[in-house]
Amino acid sequence: MKKRNLVLSLLIAIALLLSACSSNTSSGKEKKDGKTVLRFATWDAGNTLKIQEDIAKAFEKENKDVKVQVEAYGDGFDQKIAASFGAKNPPDVMYMWDFTTYHHSLEPLDGYTEEDSDLNMDDFYEGLFNYSKVDGKLYGMPAGFSTMVVYYNKKLYDEAGIPYPQDGWTWDEFIENARKLTDKSKKQYGFAVTSEPDPYDLQGLVWSNGGSFISEDGTKIDGVMNSKETVDALQMYGDMIKEGIAVSTGGANQQSASEIFKANKLGMLINGVWSVKSYTDAKVDFGTVVMPAFGSKPVKGLINSSSISIAKDSKQKELAWKFVKFFSSEQAIKMRTADLPVRKSVAEETKVTEDPLYSPFYTMLEKADNSPAFLLNKNWNEVNRNLSAAINAAMIGQDTKPLLDKAVKDSEKYLSK
C-alpha cells in the first residue's frame, strides 16, 4: 500500500505541458499474441507486486482472450501517471489515491456500480468511499486501507506498572502514561512526535477535538484551521515535546520512531498497519489500541487508502470495468494478503477483526466518516505548504495559534482560485 504524500504542483504543470504538446489521438485496442491487452499500473514492488501479477493471471484465466500488462511504476508512480495522462496514453486501469488532482482524467464509476447489482456495494466499508469521491462522483473502488492506531510496548508498560490501554481511553490518560514511561537516564520516552509531520496524518487528531483544517464545503479556513479546537490538538503534541515526555523523531540526525520502538526505548507511537509485521519480525512485545478521546468527544478515524480506477482515455472501458470488478471481488481481496480486507464478508471470513493486533484498525475505520482536506479543495497543495510550515514550527516549541493565523492569512488567496 502506498503511504499517502501530497503531489507536488510541479507534476500537474508537467502533465499539462505534455497534454498541450501531445496529439488528441490515442492508440486503439492493443493486441498481443491475438489477445486484447489491458494495461494496469501499480506502485507496488517486491512481494506486493507479485500479488498484483497473480491477480492479473487469475483474471486472464477467466478471460482467455485478454492479456493484463502489469506496469510497475514503483516510487515514480505519480510522475509517470501524470505524464501518461498528459500524453493521452494512460494505462486502462491504475491504482489511485489523489483524486482531487486526477479526477478529470478518470472515468466516473457510478454508472457501472449502479448497473452491477451483483457487486454488492453494501459489502464494502462505507468510510472508504469518502476517499475516492470528488463532487459526489465515485472515481475509484477501494483496494486497500490503513487507519491510524496507537502501538504500545508491553515490556515498558509492565516495567512501569501501568495497565495496558483499552478502547475508550483519553488523551489525559495517554499523557499520564507517557510521563510514567519516560526515563531520560535511559533515553527512554513515552511517545514520539515526527519533527516534520505531514498535516494529512494529523487530521484524525484534529477532528477528534472538534477541529479541522478546512470547512466541510472546502471554501473556508479562517476560523477553522486556526480555531481553538485545531490549535489545542496540535499544541498538545508540541507541549509533550517541551515537557520531555515525547521525543522528536525523523528529522536530520534523528532516529525514526520505529527504530526507537524496536529498541524498546519508546512506550507509544501512532502508526498504520504496515508496522505490524515489522515489529513482529523484530520480536517487540507490543499491542495496538484505538486512538484516545478528548474527554467525551467522539474519536475520529483517518484513513490511508488505495483505490483502483479507470482512465477516461481508455479505449476499452467495459473490459477495464470487468477487471476492476474482479479486483474488487472476494477472490482477489483474499489474494491481497498485504492489505486489510476492504469487504466486510472477507474480514468476517478471515476473522481479521477478531485478531487483537488488527481489530483496532477496523474500529477506527468505523469512526472514519470525515473527508480529508485535500479532497475538499483543488488548491489544497498550495494551502498545505503554509500549514506544514506552521505545524513544523509548532513541533519545535513555537506557539501554535499565531503560526496557524499566519498560515491562514498566507493561504486564503488560494481558496477562490
JOJOCOR-V507946 format. One record per backbone hydrogen bond with DSSP energy under -1.0 kcal/mol. NH is the residue of the N-H (numbers start at 0). CO is the residue of the C=O. If there is no record, write none. Layout:
# JOJOCOR-V507946
<<NH	CO> <NH	CO>>
This chain:
# JOJOCOR-V507946
<<10	7> <12	8> <13	9> <14	10> <15	11> <16	12> <17	13> <18	14> <19	15> <20	16> <21	17> <31	34> <34	31> <35	64> <36	29> <37	66> <39	68> <40	92> <41	70> <47	44> <49	45> <50	46> <51	47> <52	48> <53	49> <54	50> <55	51> <56	52> <57	53> <58	54> <59	55> <60	56> <61	57> <62	58> <65	62> <66	35> <68	37> <70	39> <72	41> <75	72> <76	73> <79	75> <80	76> <81	77> <82	78> <83	79> <84	80> <85	81> <86	82> <87	84> <88	83> <92	38> <93	308> <94	40> <95	306> <98	96> <101	97> <102	98> <104	101> <105	102> <106	309> <108	137> <112	108> <113	109> <114	110> <115	111> <116	114> <118	115> <122	119> <123	120> <124	341> <127	124> <128	125> <129	126> <130	127> <131	128> <133	136> <136	133> <138	131> <140	307> <142	305> <143	305> <145	303> <148	270> <149	288> <150	268> <151	286> <152	266> <153	284> <156	152> <157	153> <158	154> <159	155> <161	156> <168	165> <170	292> <173	169> <174	170> <175	171> <176	172> <177	173> <178	174> <179	175> <180	176> <182	187> <185	182> <186	183> <187	182> <188	264> <190	244> <192	246> <194	248> <200	197> <201	198> <202	199> <205	201> <206	202> <207	203> <209	206> <210	205> <214	219> <217	214> <223	220> <224	220> <226	223> <230	226> <231	227> <232	228> <233	229> <234	230> <235	231> <237	233> <238	234> <239	235> <240	236> <241	237> <242	238> <243	239> <244	239> <245	239> <246	190> <248	192> <249	254> <253	250> <259	255> <260	256> <261	257> <262	258> <263	260> <264	259> <266	188> <268	150> <270	148> <274	271> <275	272> <278	274> <279	275> <280	276> <281	277> <282	279> <283	278> <285	283> <286	151> <288	149> <292	168> <294	292> <296	293> <300	366> <303	145> <305	143> <306	95> <307	140> <308	93> <310	91> <311	104> <313	310> <319	315> <320	316> <321	317> <322	318> <323	319> <324	320> <325	321> <326	322> <327	323> <328	325> <332	328> <333	329> <334	330> <335	331> <336	334> <338	335> <343	122> <346	342> <347	343> <348	344> <349	345> <351	346> <353	350> <358	354> <360	357> <362	358> <363	359> <364	360> <365	361> <367	364> <368	366> <374	371> <375	372> <379	376> <382	378> <383	379> <384	380> <386	382> <387	383> <388	384> <389	385> <390	386> <391	387> <392	388> <393	389> <394	390> <395	392> <396	393> <397	392> <402	398> <403	399> <404	400> <405	401> <406	402> <407	403> <408	404> <409	405> <411	407> <413	410> <414	411>>
